[in-house]
Amino acid sequence: MPKTILTDSPVRKGDTEKTRIKDIQPPDVSAVLYGDAHPDAGRGLYLKVEKSGKKTWVLAYYRGGRRHVKKLGDWPHMKPAEARIKAGTERDALKNKDYDPIPERWSVAKQKERKAKEAERMAKNELTLGGLLLAYVEQLKHDGKYSAKAVENSLRKHVERAFPDKWKAPADDLVMSDFKEIVGKLTKAGLHREAAKVRAYLRAAYVAGIDAERDASVVPALQKFKLSTNPVRDLKVIKKRKTRRAERKDQEEGTRKQLRKPLTLPELRLYYQRIKAMQSPEGYVLTFHLLTGGQRMEQLRRLTIHDLDTDEDVVTFYDPKGRRDEERPHKIPLIPEAVEALEAIGQGPNLISFDGGKTQAVAWDISRAVKAVSAAMLAADEVTEPFTGKTIRSTVETRLAAAGVDIITRAYLQSHGLGGVQATSYDFHDYMPEKLAALEKLHDLLNAETGDVVPMKRRAKQ
């Protein structure tokens, strides 16, 4: 019941009831109850005037120690005399304790029916497309996927805010055309890569909702969905056809998506000399990145003090890539120069940092530092085209391959291609000696004056 103010009816001598009621202005509060001052009114009859201007006759009464208000009729359809007669009838009936003037409010059956409808409404609200997508994000977080936050941001931006009606619609009522509209908006804007990502997220969310019914390990939010079909399964992202001029330009200059060729050995040496001479947090981080084999930026930045074994000079990365339930530990031995670069970064909870280890570095900041060196080398004619952190990673593997390091050692050094039966069920060698030898060979390549490197046997530890 809205907030009310009890007040006497404004009776003015000589005014008729019709004029007096008509002149009552809407209140500033939600509603006001004006008492009827007529001698025949009896106790409890009020005219309720709402802020909207609506006027209603009501009867106030007490039942079970609580005050209740029952609607009698709207003014002017119900005249004052009619309201007084109906109020008197209700008051007489209230003398019977078994009489309930508002049975639908107190009826047990009505209460159960109302609760059932409310539960159905709440369940329907939870089983919306938005509920499914957020449940999918919750599952990613539960599985320890670092991409969960990026997935959530993308879905909220391109689905929730762009299509709020579809976000609130039941997940099992949507069809392919609904998702074609969502993805199509991105493709029309030229965001083909983002469109492909959103389609993949939507498709994966429905797959998770379908599998949840027979998978007891999923989060409770997903188990509520009992989906049987995936309307996003056959949806395709069609790229905009390029003009002949654009195709000719791509043929002449190479497409932007094409991976840059690895640095030559002289270029890699110049890069190493530049980052060593920087004597700054950026230089130390890039030196550590190179001397550990060009590890992935996202995994590099997450290193903490707990991942470092100072007794063995080994750092442990955690590789979440691929369809695995748990991150795979990826151990890298540290050569002395890598240890020196790590110590120069600073002693703190985070190994890769630009403020002495206090806060974790951002992968974008590391990539930006590589691009800054690339720009400087390009300006000095030390390279023929710009490069990125991914270029450094591919360059390390390429130069090690040219120096005779076998493909298995390179795969273990950079943590890729290790999901086969041989690696998971048969080969339990940790390849630590081979990885250390490969990093030492990389160091020799970087410091040699020419490209000819003579392999030398390692001195046995005393």
N, C-alpha and C positions, 0 to 999 in steps of 0.2 A: 504494500500500500504506500502511495507517495506521502511525503511529509505534509502534514496538515496543520492548520492553525484554527483553534476553536474560537469563534467570536459570535457576538449577538448579531441578529439580522438588522440591517440599517433601516429602521422604521422611521418614516417621516410623515407627520400628520397631514392628512388630506391626500396622500398618494395611494393609488390602488396597488394591489399586490403585483399585478402584471407590470406596471410601470417600475415599481421598486426592484423587482427581479431583473427586469431588462436593463436597468441602469447600473447594475453591479459590474464593475470593470474587472478584467482578468488580473490576478495578483502577480507579484514578482516571484513568489515562491511557486513550488509545483502545484499546490492546491490549497484552498481555504474552505473550511466548513462554516457556513452561516446557519445559526440556529433559527428555527421558525418561531416567531414571537406570538403567533395566533393562539387564542385561548383553546382552540380545539386541536392544536398540534400535538399535544402530549409530549412526553419525554423521549428524547433521542432522535427526533426528526431534524435533518439538516439538508441544506442545499450546498452541494459540493461544486465549487467553481474552480476549474483547472486553469493553468497558465495559458493554455491554448484558447480559452474562452468557453469551453464546453461546460454546461451546467447540468448537474444530475442530482436527483433526490436520493438520499441514502438514509438508512436507519442504523444508528450506533447502538450496540448492546454488549452485554458482558456474558461470557460463557466460559466456565472453567477458570475463572480468575483472570481471563484475558479479554481485552476489548476487541470487538470485531465490527466491521462495517459492511452492511449488505446493500446492494444497489436495488432501488425500487423502480426507477424509471427516469428517462431524460426529460428535461424541460426544453421546449414548451409543449412537447407531445403529452406529457403528464401534467395536468393542472394541479395547483396547490391543494385544492379540495380532494382530488383523487389521491394525491400523495398522503394526505392525513388519514384517509380511510384505509389505505393499504398498510400504512404504518401501524394503525390501531389493530388491524387484523394480525399482523406479524407479532406485535407485543402480546396479544392474547395467546397466540400459539406458543410463544416462548415460555409461558408459565408452565407448560408441559416439559419436564426435564428431558424426555425422550425425543422431543422435536428438534430437528436439525435444520435451521433455515438455509444452510448452504451444504447440502448432502454431498455434492460432487467434490467438495474440498476435504471432507472428513471420511468419506467412504473408503474402506480398505481396498475394495476392488478398483476404485478409481485411482487410489495411490499406486497400486501395483501397475496399473495400466500406464499411468504417467511416468513411473520409473522405467518401465520397459521401453517406452517411446524415447525417453531421454537417453537410455543406454544405447538404443539403436542409432539415435542421432549422433552420439559421441563416437560410436564405433565407425559409423559412416565417415565422420570427419577424420578419423585416424587412418582410414583405408584409402586416403586420397593419393594422387600422384605425388604431392609434396611429402606426405607421410612415408611413401615407399622410398623416395629418393633420400630422405633424411635417415631412414632406417638403413639404407645401403651405405651411406656415409658412416653411420655408427658401426656397421660391420667392418668397414675398412679400418676404422680407428681401433676396434677390438682386435683385428688381425695385425695391428702394428704397422699399417701401411702409411708411409710418410706422405703419400699423395692425397690423403684423406682431406686435408684442409683445402688444397687446391681444387679438388673435385667439388667440395661443398661450395666454395666461392663461385665456381663456374656455373653450377646448377642454380644457385640463388640468383645470379646475375642474368642468365640467359633463359631461365624457365620461370622462377618465382616472380621476379620483377617485370620480365617481359610479357609473360602470359599468366597473370594471377588467376584467371578463371580456370585454366587447365591445371594449375597447381592445386586448386581446391577441389577439382573434379575427382570422382572415384577412379582409382587406378584401373579397375577392370572394365570401365565404361569407355575408355579412350581407344581410338583406332589409329591405324597408320597415318591417316591424313592429318590427325592432330599433331603428330610428331614431325610430319613432313613440313608443317607450318613453322614449328619451332626451329628445326634445322635449316629450313629454307630461308628464314630471316637472316641467318648468319651467312649463308652462301651468297645471298643477294648483296650483302654488305662487303663481299670479298674475303670474309673470314673463313676460308675453307678449312684451315687447320683446326680452328676452334670448333667449327661445325662437326668435323670428324670426331673430335674429342667428346663433344656433348652427345652425339649419337652413340658413341661407345659407352658413355656413362649411363645413358638411358637404357640401352640394351642390356648392360650388365646388371642394372638394378632389377629389371624384370626377370632376368635369369635367376638372380638371388631370391626374388619373391616366389618363383616357381619351385626352386629347390628347397626352400625353407620348410615346406610341408613334410618333407621326408628326411630333413637334416636337423637333428636335435641339437647340434652344436652352434647354430646361428643365434644371433642376439634375439631377445624376446620381441623386439619391435618388428622384426621381419617375420616371425612365426605367426603373426596375426593375419598376414596376407595369404590367401589361398588362391593364387593365380594359376591359370591353366594354359594361357596363351601369352606370347610375347609379340605385341604389335610393332615393335621396333626391329624385329629380327631381319626382315627383308628390306628395310629402309636403306637407300643408298644416298651418298653425297655426290652429286653431279657437279663437277667443276665447270666454271664458266669458260666457254670456248674462247681461246685466244685469237686475237686478230693476226693477220698475216705479218703485220709489222712487228708485233710482239714476238711471234714465232721466229722471225728472221733475226731479231735482236738476241733472243735466247741462243740461237745457233751461233751467232757471232761472239757473244760474250760468255756463254755458258749460263745455265739457270742458277738462280740463287740457292736452290735446294741441293745442288750438286756439292758434294764434300770437297773442300780444298785439298789439293795434293799435299802430301807430307813435306815438311821442310827438308831441304838437302842437308847433308852432314855439315858443311860449312855454315849454313844458315842456323842450324841447331846450336852449333858452337858459339856463334855470335849472340844468340838468344841467351845462352847460359852465361856468357861473360857479362851481358847487360844486367841480368837479374842478380848476379853475384855482386856487381858493383853498386847496386841501388842502396844498400845499407839502410833499409827501411822495413817496416812490417810487411809491406807488399812484396819486397824482394825476397825476404826470408820465406814467406809462404809459397811463392812461386818456385823458389829453389827446392824446398821440401817436396813440392808437388812433382817436380821433374825428377828428382833423385829417388823418389819412391815408385817410379815407373809410370807416371801420368795417370794416377787414379782418378776416378770420377769425382767431379767437384762436389756433388751433393753428399757423397759418402765421406769425402775429405773433410768438409767443414764440420761434420758431426763428431769428430774425434774428441774425446775427453781424456783427462788424466788417468782415468781407469782403464783406458785402452792401451796404455803404454807400459811395457815391461822393461824397466831400466836395467834389470840384471842381464837380460838376454839381448837388449837393443832390438826389440820387436814391437811393432804397433799392429793392433787388430782393427781392421775395418769390418763393417757389417753390411753385407750385400742383400738388400731386400728385393732385388729385381727378379722378375719371373713369377710363376705361379707356385710360390712356396708359402707354407704356413708360418715358418720361422725364418728369420734372417740368417744367412750363412756366414759364419766367421771367416774372415779373409785376412790371414796373417802376412805381414810384409817385414822382412828383416831390414834394419837400418844400417847403412854404411856410415862411417864417421862424419862425413860432410853433411849427411841428412840429420844426424844427431845435433851437429853444431847449428844448423839452420833452425831446428826445433827449439833448441835452447835460446837462440837469439829472438824468437818470437815472444818469449816471456813465460814465466812460471805462473800458471793459473789453472782453473778447472777445465778450461777449453784449450786444446792443443793448437787449433787453427784459429787465430784471432788477430785483429788489427789493433788491439788495445792491451797487449800484454797478457792475454788469456782470460780477461774478465768476462767478455761476452763472446758468444759464438759468431764466427764469421758467416756472412751470407754468400751463397754460391754466386750470386750475381756480382758481388764485389770482387770475388776472386777472378771471375771471367772478365770483369772490367779492367782489372789490373793487367791481365794478359793482353787485352786489346790496346791498352795504353803503350805497352812495350812494342806491340805490333805496329802501331802508328809511328812510333819513334824510329823503328827499323825501316819502315817503308819510306819515311822522310829522308833517311840517310842512305837510301838505295842499298840496304843490306838484305832486303827481301824484294821479290817481284810483285807480291800481292799480300793483302792482309791475312791474318790467321787468328784462330781462337784457341781456347783451352782444349777443345776436342781435336784440333790439329796437332797439338803437342802430344796428346795421347796416341793418335795414329802414327805420329812421327817416331815415338819411342818404339812401338812395335815394329815398324818398318825398318828402322836402323838396326835393331837387335836381330831381326830376321836376316838382314844383309850381313851381319857380323857372325852368323852361324848359330844363333840361339834357336833351339827347336821349337816347333809350334805348341807343344804341350806345355813347356816351361813358360812361354809367352802368355798362354791362356791362363795359367795359374797365377802369373804375375799380375795380370790386369783383370782377373776374375770374370772371364766370359767363356761360354761354351762348355760349362762344367755340369750340365744336367743330364748327361747320358747314363746308360746302365754301367759303363765301365767306371766312370768317375764316382757314381753313387753306391755301387755294390761290389766292385772288385778292387779298384786301385785306392788303397788307403795311405799311400805315401804322401807326406805333407809338402814335398818339393821345396822345403826351406833351403837346403844347400844349393839347389839349382836356381832358385829365385835370387839368392844372395850373389851367386856367380854372375847372373845376368845383370844385376844392378851394378856390380863392380865393373863389368864389361862396358856398361853404359857410361859409367864415370870415366873409364879410360878413353872411350870415344869422345867424350866432351872435352877432355883435357889434352888429347893428342894434337900435335901440330899438323899432321896430315891425316888422310882418311885411311891409311894403311895401319892396321893394328895387329901386332904380333901376339897371339895368345900365349900366355905364360901360366905356368902352374902356380897355384896358390901355396903359400908357405904354410906348413902345418903349424897348428897352435901349440905353443909350449906348455 
